[in-house]
Amino acid sequence: MVALSYILAGLILYGGLGWLGDHYLHTEWLLPVGLILGLATSTYLIIKRYGRLE
């Protein structure tokens, strides 16, 4: 459950920042970048906390 919450939190946080950036800067590419960055960051934190996935 903790790993799932890391993934959801990363997607919501960075996806939200990307959405806000898209809204205020009138772009269309910050939301996907934010979602990918959030997923990558949360995956990194999971691997760092629980060790290497083998």
PDB file of N, CA, C, O and CB in Angstrom:
ATOM      1  N   MET A   1       0.809  -1.191   0.000  1.00  0.00           N
ATOM      2  CA  MET A   1       0.000   0.000   0.000  1.00  0.00           C
ATOM      3  C   MET A   1       0.860   1.266   0.000  1.00  0.00           C
ATOM      4  O   MET A   1       0.475   2.277  -0.588  1.00  0.00           O
ATOM      5  CB  MET A   1      -0.925  -0.008   1.194  1.00  0.00           C
ATOM      6  N   VAL A   2       1.998   1.215   0.643  1.00  0.00           N
ATOM      7  CA  VAL A   2       2.866   2.394   0.683  1.00  0.00           C
ATOM      8  C   VAL A   2       3.422   2.673  -0.712  1.00  0.00           C
ATOM      9  O   VAL A   2       3.514   3.830  -1.123  1.00  0.00           O
ATOM     10  CB  VAL A   2       4.023   2.196   1.701  1.00  0.00           C
ATOM     11  N   ALA A   3       3.790   1.629  -1.433  1.00  0.00           N
ATOM     12  CA  ALA A   3       4.314   1.826  -2.785  1.00  0.00           C
ATOM     13  C   ALA A   3       3.250   2.419  -3.697  1.00  0.00           C
ATOM     14  O   ALA A   3       3.547   3.293  -4.512  1.00  0.00           O
ATOM     15  CB  ALA A   3       4.825   0.499  -3.363  1.00  0.00           C
ATOM     16  N   LEU A   4       2.033   1.959  -3.567  1.00  0.00           N
ATOM     17  CA  LEU A   4       0.940   2.511  -4.366  1.00  0.00           C
ATOM     18  C   LEU A   4       0.704   3.978  -4.025  1.00  0.00           C
ATOM     19  O   LEU A   4       0.443   4.789  -4.914  1.00  0.00           O
ATOM     20  CB  LEU A   4      -0.346   1.703  -4.143  1.00  0.00           C
ATOM     21  N   SER A   5       0.793   4.319  -2.752  1.00  0.00           N
ATOM     22  CA  SER A   5       0.597   5.719  -2.367  1.00  0.00           C
ATOM     23  C   SER A   5       1.725   6.602  -2.891  1.00  0.00           C
ATOM     24  O   SER A   5       1.485   7.759  -3.233  1.00  0.00           O
ATOM     25  CB  SER A   5       0.502   5.844  -0.845  1.00  0.00           C
ATOM     26  N   TYR A   6       2.958   6.077  -2.962  1.00  0.00           N
ATOM     27  CA  TYR A   6       4.050   6.842  -3.568  1.00  0.00           C
ATOM     28  C   TYR A   6       3.750   7.132  -5.038  1.00  0.00           C
ATOM     29  O   TYR A   6       3.936   8.255  -5.506  1.00  0.00           O
ATOM     30  CB  TYR A   6       5.386   6.079  -3.436  1.00  0.00           C
ATOM     31  N   ILE A   7       3.287   6.120  -5.757  1.00  0.00           N
ATOM     32  CA  ILE A   7       2.998   6.294  -7.181  1.00  0.00           C
ATOM     33  C   ILE A   7       1.871   7.296  -7.383  1.00  0.00           C
ATOM     34  O   ILE A   7       1.977   8.193  -8.219  1.00  0.00           O
ATOM     35  CB  ILE A   7       2.633   4.949  -7.827  1.00  0.00           C
ATOM     36  N   LEU A   8       0.802   7.147  -6.626  1.00  0.00           N
ATOM     37  CA  LEU A   8      -0.328   8.069  -6.767  1.00  0.00           C
ATOM     38  C   LEU A   8       0.057   9.493  -6.384  1.00  0.00           C
ATOM     39  O   LEU A   8      -0.336  10.448  -7.054  1.00  0.00           O
ATOM     40  CB  LEU A   8      -1.500   7.602  -5.910  1.00  0.00           C
ATOM     41  N   ALA A   9       0.817   9.634  -5.316  1.00  0.00           N
ATOM     42  CA  ALA A   9       1.230  10.969  -4.881  1.00  0.00           C
ATOM     43  C   ALA A   9       2.124  11.633  -5.925  1.00  0.00           C
ATOM     44  O   ALA A   9       1.990  12.828  -6.188  1.00  0.00           O
ATOM     45  CB  ALA A   9       1.961  10.890  -3.534  1.00  0.00           C
ATOM     46  N   GLY A  10       3.026  10.871  -6.512  1.00  0.00           N
ATOM     47  CA  GLY A  10       3.893  11.429  -7.553  1.00  0.00           C
ATOM     48  C   GLY A  10       3.112  11.876  -8.768  1.00  0.00           C
ATOM     49  O   GLY A  10       3.352  12.953  -9.315  1.00  0.00           O
ATOM     50  N   LEU A  11       2.163  11.032  -9.190  1.00  0.00           N
ATOM     51  CA  LEU A  11       1.351  11.397 -10.344  1.00  0.00           C
ATOM     52  C   LEU A  11       0.478  12.613 -10.055  1.00  0.00           C
ATOM     53  O   LEU A  11       0.351  13.505 -10.893  1.00  0.00           O
ATOM     54  CB  LEU A  11       0.483  10.222 -10.767  1.00  0.00           C
ATOM     55  N   ILE A  12      -0.118  12.647  -8.878  1.00  0.00           N
ATOM     56  CA  ILE A  12      -1.002  13.769  -8.543  1.00  0.00           C
ATOM     57  C   ILE A  12      -0.200  15.059  -8.376  1.00  0.00           C
ATOM     58  O   ILE A  12      -0.606  16.105  -8.882  1.00  0.00           O
ATOM     59  CB  ILE A  12      -1.795  13.467  -7.253  1.00  0.00           C
ATOM     60  N   LEU A  13       0.924  15.001  -7.678  1.00  0.00           N
ATOM     61  CA  LEU A  13       1.716  16.208  -7.433  1.00  0.00           C
ATOM     62  C   LEU A  13       2.297  16.774  -8.727  1.00  0.00           C
ATOM     63  O   LEU A  13       2.043  17.928  -9.072  1.00  0.00           O
ATOM     64  CB  LEU A  13       2.844  15.907  -6.447  1.00  0.00           C
ATOM     65  N   TYR A  14       3.073  15.963  -9.439  1.00  0.00           N
ATOM     66  CA  TYR A  14       3.724  16.471 -10.637  1.00  0.00           C
ATOM     67  C   TYR A  14       2.751  16.645 -11.790  1.00  0.00           C
ATOM     68  O   TYR A  14       2.930  17.537 -12.620  1.00  0.00           O
ATOM     69  CB  TYR A  14       4.840  15.549 -11.047  1.00  0.00           C
ATOM     70  N   GLY A  15       1.722  15.806 -11.854  1.00  0.00           N
ATOM     71  CA  GLY A  15       0.681  16.014 -12.854  1.00  0.00           C
ATOM     72  C   GLY A  15      -0.077  17.299 -12.598  1.00  0.00           C
ATOM     73  O   GLY A  15      -0.416  18.022 -13.535  1.00  0.00           O
ATOM     74  N   GLY A  16      -0.345  17.588 -11.331  1.00  0.00           N
ATOM     75  CA  GLY A  16      -1.012  18.842 -10.981  1.00  0.00           C
ATOM     76  C   GLY A  16      -0.165  20.049 -11.308  1.00  0.00           C
ATOM     77  O   GLY A  16      -0.672  21.055 -11.805  1.00  0.00           O
ATOM     78  N   LEU A  17       1.121  19.954 -11.033  1.00  0.00           N
ATOM     79  CA  LEU A  17       2.017  21.064 -11.388  1.00  0.00           C
ATOM     80  C   LEU A  17       2.078  21.253 -12.902  1.00  0.00           C
ATOM     81  O   LEU A  17       2.107  22.380 -13.397  1.00  0.00           O
ATOM     82  CB  LEU A  17       3.431  20.814 -10.831  1.00  0.00           C
ATOM     83  N   GLY A  18       2.098  20.139 -13.627  1.00  0.00           N
ATOM     84  CA  GLY A  18       2.091  20.232 -15.085  1.00  0.00           C
ATOM     85  C   GLY A  18       0.801  20.835 -15.610  1.00  0.00           C
ATOM     86  O   GLY A  18       0.817  21.634 -16.546  1.00  0.00           O
ATOM     87  N   TRP A  19      -0.317  20.453 -15.006  1.00  0.00           N
ATOM     88  CA  TRP A  19      -1.604  21.016 -15.417  1.00  0.00           C
ATOM     89  C   TRP A  19      -1.656  22.517 -15.147  1.00  0.00           C
ATOM     90  O   TRP A  19      -2.110  23.291 -15.989  1.00  0.00           O
ATOM     91  CB  TRP A  19      -2.754  20.311 -14.688  1.00  0.00           C
ATOM     92  N   LEU A  20      -1.189  22.919 -13.971  1.00  0.00           N
ATOM     93  CA  LEU A  20      -1.147  24.352 -13.655  1.00  0.00           C
ATOM     94  C   LEU A  20      -0.243  25.110 -14.628  1.00  0.00           C
ATOM     95  O   LEU A  20      -0.582  26.199 -15.092  1.00  0.00           O
ATOM     96  CB  LEU A  20      -0.660  24.565 -12.212  1.00  0.00           C
ATOM     97  N   GLY A  21       0.899  24.520 -14.923  1.00  0.00           N
ATOM     98  CA  GLY A  21       1.798  25.160 -15.886  1.00  0.00           C
ATOM     99  C   GLY A  21       1.154  25.290 -17.256  1.00  0.00           C
ATOM    100  O   GLY A  21       1.278  26.328 -17.906  1.00  0.00           O
ATOM    101  N   ASP A  22       0.461  24.235 -17.703  1.00  0.00           N
ATOM    102  CA  ASP A  22      -0.251  24.300 -18.980  1.00  0.00           C
ATOM    103  C   ASP A  22      -1.320  25.373 -18.959  1.00  0.00           C
ATOM    104  O   ASP A  22      -1.487  26.112 -19.929  1.00  0.00           O
ATOM    105  CB  ASP A  22      -0.877  22.954 -19.312  1.00  0.00           C
ATOM    106  N   HIS A  23      -2.033  25.458 -17.870  1.00  0.00           N
ATOM    107  CA  HIS A  23      -3.132  26.409 -17.773  1.00  0.00           C
ATOM    108  C   HIS A  23      -2.640  27.848 -17.817  1.00  0.00           C
ATOM    109  O   HIS A  23      -3.198  28.674 -18.540  1.00  0.00           O
ATOM    110  CB  HIS A  23      -3.918  26.172 -16.498  1.00  0.00           C
ATOM    111  N   TYR A  24      -1.615  28.149 -17.063  1.00  0.00           N
ATOM    112  CA  TYR A  24      -1.150  29.527 -16.969  1.00  0.00           C
ATOM    113  C   TYR A  24      -0.177  29.934 -18.078  1.00  0.00           C
ATOM    114  O   TYR A  24      -0.098  31.111 -18.429  1.00  0.00           O
ATOM    115  CB  TYR A  24      -0.499  29.735 -15.647  1.00  0.00           C
ATOM    116  N   LEU A  25       0.553  28.981 -18.624  1.00  0.00           N
ATOM    117  CA  LEU A  25       1.509  29.311 -19.685  1.00  0.00           C
ATOM    118  C   LEU A  25       0.949  29.041 -21.082  1.00  0.00           C
ATOM    119  O   LEU A  25       1.610  29.317 -22.083  1.00  0.00           O
ATOM    120  CB  LEU A  25       2.790  28.520 -19.488  1.00  0.00           C
ATOM    121  N   HIS A  26      -0.267  28.501 -21.147  1.00  0.00           N
ATOM    122  CA  HIS A  26      -0.952  28.210 -22.416  1.00  0.00           C
ATOM    123  C   HIS A  26      -0.133  27.274 -23.300  1.00  0.00           C
ATOM    124  O   HIS A  26       0.067  27.527 -24.488  1.00  0.00           O
ATOM    125  CB  HIS A  26      -1.241  29.510 -23.172  1.00  0.00           C
ATOM    126  N   THR A  27       0.334  26.190 -22.692  1.00  0.00           N
ATOM    127  CA  THR A  27       1.056  25.161 -23.425  1.00  0.00           C
ATOM    128  C   THR A  27       0.228  23.879 -23.383  1.00  0.00           C
ATOM    129  O   THR A  27      -0.814  23.824 -22.730  1.00  0.00           O
ATOM    130  CB  THR A  27       2.486  24.934 -22.827  1.00  0.00           C
ATOM    131  N   GLU A  28       0.693  22.864 -24.076  1.00  0.00           N
ATOM    132  CA  GLU A  28      -0.005  21.584 -24.081  1.00  0.00           C
ATOM    133  C   GLU A  28       0.898  20.419 -23.705  1.00  0.00           C
ATOM    134  O   GLU A  28       0.454  19.271 -23.733  1.00  0.00           O
ATOM    135  CB  GLU A  28      -0.606  21.336 -25.435  1.00  0.00           C
ATOM    136  N   TRP A  29       2.131  20.676 -23.360  1.00  0.00           N
ATOM    137  CA  TRP A  29       3.063  19.585 -23.153  1.00  0.00           C
ATOM    138  C   TRP A  29       3.522  19.420 -21.701  1.00  0.00           C
ATOM    139  O   TRP A  29       4.196  18.438 -21.391  1.00  0.00           O
ATOM    140  CB  TRP A  29       4.246  19.788 -24.022  1.00  0.00           C
ATOM    141  N   LEU A  30       3.185  20.330 -20.823  1.00  0.00           N
ATOM    142  CA  LEU A  30       3.670  20.230 -19.448  1.00  0.00           C
ATOM    143  C   LEU A  30       2.956  19.142 -18.641  1.00  0.00           C
ATOM    144  O   LEU A  30       3.574  18.527 -17.772  1.00  0.00           O
ATOM    145  CB  LEU A  30       3.507  21.562 -18.755  1.00  0.00           C
ATOM    146  N   LEU A  31       1.682  18.892 -18.905  1.00  0.00           N
ATOM    147  CA  LEU A  31       0.969  17.839 -18.184  1.00  0.00           C
ATOM    148  C   LEU A  31       1.578  16.466 -18.442  1.00  0.00           C
ATOM    149  O   LEU A  31       1.873  15.759 -17.478  1.00  0.00           O
ATOM    150  CB  LEU A  31      -0.501  17.835 -18.581  1.00  0.00           C
ATOM    151  N   PRO A  32       1.784  16.047 -19.705  1.00  0.00           N
ATOM    152  CA  PRO A  32       2.425  14.744 -19.915  1.00  0.00           C
ATOM    153  C   PRO A  32       3.832  14.662 -19.325  1.00  0.00           C
ATOM    154  O   PRO A  32       4.227  13.623 -18.796  1.00  0.00           O
ATOM    155  CB  PRO A  32       2.485  14.439 -21.391  1.00  0.00           C
ATOM    156  N   VAL A  33       4.580  15.747 -19.417  1.00  0.00           N
ATOM    157  CA  VAL A  33       5.933  15.759 -18.836  1.00  0.00           C
ATOM    158  C   VAL A  33       5.852  15.619 -17.324  1.00  0.00           C
ATOM    159  O   VAL A  33       6.642  14.893 -16.719  1.00  0.00           O
ATOM    160  CB  VAL A  33       6.688  17.062 -19.215  1.00  0.00           C
ATOM    161  N   GLY A  34       4.894  16.316 -16.710  1.00  0.00           N
ATOM    162  CA  GLY A  34       4.721  16.211 -15.264  1.00  0.00           C
ATOM    163  C   GLY A  34       4.316  14.807 -14.828  1.00  0.00           C
ATOM    164  O   GLY A  34       4.801  14.305 -13.815  1.00  0.00           O
ATOM    165  N   LEU A  35       3.428  14.175 -15.592  1.00  0.00           N
ATOM    166  CA  LEU A  35       3.018  12.808 -15.247  1.00  0.00           C
ATOM    167  C   LEU A  35       4.182  11.827 -15.361  1.00  0.00           C
ATOM    168  O   LEU A  35       4.357  10.963 -14.502  1.00  0.00           O
ATOM    169  CB  LEU A  35       1.866  12.356 -16.150  1.00  0.00           C
ATOM    170  N   ILE A  36       4.969  11.959 -16.414  1.00  0.00           N
ATOM    171  CA  ILE A  36       6.128  11.071 -16.592  1.00  0.00           C
ATOM    172  C   ILE A  36       7.164  11.331 -15.510  1.00  0.00           C
ATOM    173  O   ILE A  36       7.737  10.392 -14.960  1.00  0.00           O
ATOM    174  CB  ILE A  36       6.760  11.263 -17.988  1.00  0.00           C
ATOM    175  N   LEU A  37       7.405  12.591 -15.204  1.00  0.00           N
ATOM    176  CA  LEU A  37       8.358  12.933 -14.148  1.00  0.00           C
ATOM    177  C   LEU A  37       7.885  12.426 -12.792  1.00  0.00           C
ATOM    178  O   LEU A  37       8.689  11.931 -12.003  1.00  0.00           O
ATOM    179  CB  LEU A  37       8.573  14.446 -14.093  1.00  0.00           C
ATOM    180  N   GLY A  38       6.601  12.541 -12.516  1.00  0.00           N
ATOM    181  CA  GLY A  38       6.055  12.037 -11.255  1.00  0.00           C
ATOM    182  C   GLY A  38       6.175  10.535 -11.135  1.00  0.00           C
ATOM    183  O   GLY A  38       6.508  10.017 -10.069  1.00  0.00           O
ATOM    184  N   LEU A  39       5.906   9.830 -12.222  1.00  0.00           N
ATOM    185  CA  LEU A  39       6.023   8.370 -12.198  1.00  0.00           C
ATOM    186  C   LEU A  39       7.476   7.945 -12.020  1.00  0.00           C
ATOM    187  O   LEU A  39       7.767   7.017 -11.265  1.00  0.00           O
ATOM    188  CB  LEU A  39       5.449   7.761 -13.489  1.00  0.00           C
ATOM    189  N   ALA A  40       8.379   8.616 -12.708  1.00  0.00           N
ATOM    190  CA  ALA A  40       9.801   8.282 -12.581  1.00  0.00           C
ATOM    191  C   ALA A  40      10.319   8.575 -11.182  1.00  0.00           C
ATOM    192  O   ALA A  40      11.072   7.780 -10.619  1.00  0.00           O
ATOM    193  CB  ALA A  40      10.622   9.056 -13.609  1.00  0.00           C
ATOM    194  N   THR A  41       9.925   9.701 -10.622  1.00  0.00           N
ATOM    195  CA  THR A  41      10.367  10.068  -9.283  1.00  0.00           C
ATOM    196  C   THR A  41       9.826   9.106  -8.234  1.00  0.00           C
ATOM    197  O   THR A  41      10.554   8.692  -7.331  1.00  0.00           O
ATOM    198  CB  THR A  41       9.936  11.488  -8.959  1.00  0.00           C
ATOM    199  N   SER A  42       8.568   8.755  -8.349  1.00  0.00           N
ATOM    200  CA  SER A  42       7.994   7.827  -7.369  1.00  0.00           C
ATOM    201  C   SER A  42       8.603   6.432  -7.501  1.00  0.00           C
ATOM    202  O   SER A  42       8.809   5.750  -6.496  1.00  0.00           O
ATOM    203  CB  SER A  42       6.470   7.750  -7.537  1.00  0.00           C
ATOM    204  N   THR A  43       8.890   6.007  -8.712  1.00  0.00           N
ATOM    205  CA  THR A  43       9.561   4.714  -8.897  1.00  0.00           C
ATOM    206  C   THR A  43      10.950   4.737  -8.274  1.00  0.00           C
ATOM    207  O   THR A  43      11.359   3.769  -7.633  1.00  0.00           O
ATOM    208  CB  THR A  43       9.659   4.361 -10.395  1.00  0.00           C
ATOM    209  N   TYR A  44      11.671   5.830  -8.456  1.00  0.00           N
ATOM    210  CA  TYR A  44      12.991   5.967  -7.845  1.00  0.00           C
ATOM    211  C   TYR A  44      12.898   5.899  -6.322  1.00  0.00           C
ATOM    212  O   TYR A  44      13.708   5.229  -5.681  1.00  0.00           O
ATOM    213  CB  TYR A  44      13.645   7.285  -8.277  1.00  0.00           C
ATOM    214  N   LEU A  45      11.918   6.588  -5.740  1.00  0.00           N
ATOM    215  CA  LEU A  45      11.775   6.570  -4.284  1.00  0.00           C
ATOM    216  C   LEU A  45      11.413   5.183  -3.759  1.00  0.00           C
ATOM    217  O   LEU A  45      11.878   4.786  -2.691  1.00  0.00           O
ATOM    218  CB  LEU A  45      10.718   7.574  -3.852  1.00  0.00           C
ATOM    219  N   ILE A  46      10.595   4.451  -4.493  1.00  0.00           N
ATOM    220  CA  ILE A  46      10.238   3.095  -4.089  1.00  0.00           C
ATOM    221  C   ILE A  46      11.463   2.205  -4.106  1.00  0.00           C
ATOM    222  O   ILE A  46      11.698   1.449  -3.163  1.00  0.00           O
ATOM    223  CB  ILE A  46       9.149   2.520  -5.003  1.00  0.00           C
ATOM    224  N   ILE A  47      12.247   2.287  -5.173  1.00  0.00           N
ATOM    225  CA  ILE A  47      13.454   1.455  -5.278  1.00  0.00           C
ATOM    226  C   ILE A  47      14.461   1.842  -4.203  1.00  0.00           C
ATOM    227  O   ILE A  47      15.110   0.973  -3.622  1.00  0.00           O
ATOM    228  CB  ILE A  47      14.093   1.590  -6.680  1.00  0.00           C
ATOM    229  N   LYS A  48      14.596   3.130  -3.935  1.00  0.00           N
ATOM    230  CA  LYS A  48      15.533   3.582  -2.901  1.00  0.00           C
ATOM    231  C   LYS A  48      15.096   3.105  -1.510  1.00  0.00           C
ATOM    232  O   LYS A  48      15.931   2.715  -0.695  1.00  0.00           O
ATOM    233  CB  LYS A  48      15.647   5.121  -2.921  1.00  0.00           C
ATOM    234  N   ARG A  49      13.784   3.139  -1.245  1.00  0.00           N
ATOM    235  CA  ARG A  49      13.318   2.755   0.084  1.00  0.00           C
ATOM    236  C   ARG A  49      13.322   1.242   0.304  1.00  0.00           C
ATOM    237  O   ARG A  49      13.733   0.770   1.364  1.00  0.00           O
ATOM    238  CB  ARG A  49      11.928   3.292   0.308  1.00  0.00           C
ATOM    239  N   TYR A  50      12.872   0.493  -0.682  1.00  0.00           N
ATOM    240  CA  TYR A  50      12.702  -0.953  -0.503  1.00  0.00           C
ATOM    241  C   TYR A  50      13.815  -1.779  -1.134  1.00  0.00           C
ATOM    242  O   TYR A  50      13.745  -3.008  -1.118  1.00  0.00           O
ATOM    243  CB  TYR A  50      11.386  -1.382  -1.080  1.00  0.00           C
ATOM    244  N   GLY A  51      14.801  -1.162  -1.668  1.00  0.00           N
ATOM    245  CA  GLY A  51      15.899  -1.902  -2.243  1.00  0.00           C
ATOM    246  C   GLY A  51      15.685  -2.122  -3.732  1.00  0.00           C
ATOM    247  O   GLY A  51      14.733  -1.629  -4.338  1.00  0.00           O
ATOM    248  N   ARG A  52      16.573  -2.851  -4.266  1.00  0.00           N
ATOM    249  CA  ARG A  52      16.584  -3.110  -5.694  1.00  0.00           C
ATOM    250  C   ARG A  52      15.538  -4.123  -6.083  1.00  0.00           C
ATOM    251  O   ARG A  52      15.324  -5.113  -5.384  1.00  0.00           O
ATOM    252  CB  ARG A  52      17.940  -3.581  -6.130  1.00  0.00           C
ATOM    253  N   LEU A  53      14.885  -3.873  -7.210  1.00  0.00           N
ATOM    254  CA  LEU A  53      13.902  -4.835  -7.721  1.00  0.00           C
ATOM    255  C   LEU A  53      14.630  -5.878  -8.557  1.00  0.00           C
ATOM    256  O   LEU A  53      15.300  -5.542  -9.534  1.00  0.00           O
ATOM    257  CB  LEU A  53      12.793  -4.124  -8.565  1.00  0.00           C
ATOM    258  N   GLU A  54      14.499  -7.134  -8.174  1.00  0.00           N
ATOM    259  CA  GLU A  54      15.167  -8.207  -8.931  1.00  0.00           C
ATOM    260  C   GLU A  54      14.174  -9.267  -9.271  1.00  0.00           C
ATOM    261  O   GLU A  54      14.525 -10.261  -9.907  1.00  0.00           O
ATOM    262  CB  GLU A  54      16.339  -8.814  -8.143  1.00  0.00           C
TER     263      GLU A  54
END
